[in-house]
Amino acid sequence: MLAAAALVVAVGLVSLPVTVAAQTISGLARVDDAGNLVVAGEVVALAGIDVPTFDRVCRRTVSPVRCGPRAVLVLDEMVRGFVRCDIVGMRRPGLPEGRCSIAARRLFDDRIDLAAELLREGWAFARDDAPGLYRSLERLARERGVGIWADAAVELR
């Protein structure tokens, strides 16, 4: 009887669904012209936001000169060193999206969420599926008139 119960438990464990651990991609990163990160050779969209690419400017204070949309250049300036992206889904086939962060400026501080930082500074739009925090950060940037919201005539949505 005990052997039969053990067999039932063993069969039950085998039939449990397997949970796949979330994928993390980390390494040196660069920013492409669409505002996506290229981390360790993998293109990753920032989850919860869209980076606007409607204008082009050139940053001449660095060598080589980099031209691109202002929001992309701001993100490029943030991405120095290693980036860690916790993949949370797919934006579209072949384009994973992740919560990407960089190390804090001080050793024991929390990592800096790149999407949240872009929203706080007014350089991104919160997507419809974004967490409430992201929508609040976008709203605050609009009210403060920073980033893309600095021109009062801008109505992008």
N, C-alpha and C positions, 0 to 999 in steps of 0.2 A: 504494500500500500504506500509506504514511504517513497519507494522507488518510482511509483507511478506519479506521485505528487511532484517529485523532483523533475520528472520528465515534462510534466505540464508546465512547470515554472520555466524550465529551460527552453521549451518551444515558444512560450510567451515572450521571453526575452529576445529570442531570435527574430520574432515578428515585429518588435518595436521599431518605429520609424527612426532612421538614422538622421541626426542633426549635423549638418555640415558647419564647421566652424567658419566664422566670417573671415574673409581673405583680407590680409593687410599687405599693402605694397609700400615699401619705403626705400629711400635712396636719394641721391642727388636729383634735383628736378629743374626743369625749365618750363616756361610758359609758351604755348603756341599762340598764333594770331587769333584763334577763336576763344581764348581765355581758358583753355583746358591746360591741365598740368601733364607733363610727360615725365613720369617717375620711373626710373629704372627701365626705360624703354617702353613703358605702358602708358597710353593716353587715358587720363582720368578726368571726368567732368566733376566740378565741385557740386556736391549734392545740395539741393534746396535753393540754389540760386541760378540766375542767368547773368552772365557778364556781358554788358552792352558792347557792341563792336561797330557803332555807327559813326564814329569820328576817327580821324588819324592825325597824330601829332608826332614830332620827332624829339627824342630825348638826346640832347647834344652834350650833356654833362658827363657822359660815359663814353668809353671807347671800346668797341666800335659803336657808332651812333645807332640807336634802335628806334625804329618808327613803328607805330601801330596805334590801335585805339587807346585812349587815355586810361580806361579801366584796366586794360590788359597790361599797360606799362606800370600801373600802380601795383597790380598783382605780381608782376615780374620783380619789382623792387622789394616786395615782401619776401619772396622766395629766395632766400639765401641759405645755402647749406642743405641739410637733409629735411625731407618732407615725409610724413607718414600719412598714408591714406587708408582708412578702414572702409572697404568696399561695402556699400549698403544696397546696391541694386544696379540696374542697367538703365541708362538714359535712353538708349536705342541699341539695337543689335550691334555689338562690337565696341560700344562705348560705355564702360562701367562708370558709375558715379560713386563718389566716396566722400566721407567726412575727412578732410585733409587738414593737417596741423603742422606747425613748426615749433621748435623748442622755444620756450619762454626766454626772455632776456636775463632773468635771474634763475639760478639753479633749481630752486624748489617751487617755483611758480607753476601753475597749470600751463599746458601747451596752448598755443594760440591757434584758434579755429580760423582758418583762412577765409571761409565763406562769411562767418560772423564779422570778421574784421572789415572785409569789403563792404558789407551792408552798413556797418557802423559809420564808415567813412563816406558812404553815399556812392559807391562805385559798382553796385550790383542791384538786381531786382530779386526779390523773394519769389520763388515759384509757388504755384497754387498748392503743391504738396509739401511746402516747407514747414518746419516746426514753427509754432507760435512765436518763439523768440526771434526767429529770422524776420517774420512779418513785422514784429514790433521794432526791430532795428532799422528796417527800411522806412517805416513810418517816422521814426525819430530823425533819420537823416533827411527826409523830405522836409520836416518841420524846421530843422536847423539850417536847411539850404546849403548842404555840403555836397561835394562831388558832382555828380551829374545833375543834382537838384539845385546847384548854385545859380543857374539862370532861371529866373522866375517864369520865363515864357515857355519853359520846357514842360510839355505834357506828353509823356511817352507811352502811356497806357490807354 
